[in-house]
Amino acid sequence: ATKIKANIERVGANYFSLGAPNLLNDMLRWKAEFRQTFLKNKISLSAFARQDANSLDPLLSSVRSTTKSYGLSGNINFQKLPTLSLSFAPYAQNNEIIATNQDLSTNATMLNVNLGYPVNITKQLSTYTQLTYLAQNLTSNISGIDYNLKMYGIVQAITYNMVSLNIAANYTPNQIIGNVNKAVATINANGSFLLFNKWQNGVGIQFLSVSGLESKSGYML
């Protein structure tokens, strides 16, 4: 149950394809992937690494860019137990202005963790609960684009026969963009139900609050 993939791609600066007019040229890309499962796919782990180098010929471009990204992810899924999934993904980009030798760089990371638990209470009634944690961070030598946030979320779904109710709430206590720090909260609730075995209906509300800036609400029928 081990899978390994690797590829490398080189497209010359003077290559063009009428069949793929959007194909990037003058670039070198490589990528490697690894995946491993255990216990009949109940546990899985995967990783990847990738690098893209664009505009390699300095005579044909004013900016040379290099992007590097990595990723680690895992899933645990046992019957009658909560399911766990997580991923961690660093990302870096460097742009070199050839004429001035100036470097503009960004470094970002993202961590995402989800815990879900489905429950069948009766043949007609079932529920699903999901807890989410998301952390994002970006630093750069470009002024004003740094950001940092940690978001906590919960999703609750309830289904009874042909009636369903879904509620999702997210809260970010410190969303920092540049030098601005805000708390952000969102709530989305929607439900659907059937009338006379023919008439499908849906209703929903949503709410957004950004501390010291704005509050918005919306309705759907």
Stockholm file with secondary structure:
# STOCKHOLM 1.0

chainA/1-221         ATKIKANIERVGANYFSLGAPNLLNDMLRWKAEFRQTFLKNKISLSAFARQDANSLDPLLSSVRSTTKSYGLSGNINFQKLPTLSLSFAPYAQNNEIIATNQDLSTNATMLNVNLGYPVNITKQLSTYTQLTYLAQNLTSNISGIDYNLKMYGIVQAITYNMVSLNIAANYTPNQIIGNVNKAVATINANGSFLLFNKWQNGVGIQFLSVSGLESKSGYML
#=GR chainA/1-221 SS CEEEEEEEEEECTTCCCTTCTTCCCSEEEEEEEEEEEETTTTEEEEEEEEEEEECCCTTTCSEEEEEEEEEEEEEECCTTSCEEEEEEEEEEEEEEETTTTEEEEEEEEEEEEEEEEEEECSSSEEEEEEEEEEEEEEEESSTTCCEEEEEEEEEEEEEETTEEEEEEEEEEEEEEETTEEEEEEEEEEEEEEEETTTEEEEEEEEEEEETTTEEEEEEEC
#=GC SS_cons         CEEEEEEEEEECTTCCCTTCTTCCCSEEEEEEEEEEEETTTTEEEEEEEEEEEECCCTTTCSEEEEEEEEEEEEEECCTTSCEEEEEEEEEEEEEEETTTTEEEEEEEEEEEEEEEEEEECSSSEEEEEEEEEEEEEEEESSTTCCEEEEEEEEEEEEEETTEEEEEEEEEEEEEEETTEEEEEEEEEEEEEEEETTTEEEEEEEEEEEETTTEEEEEEEC
//
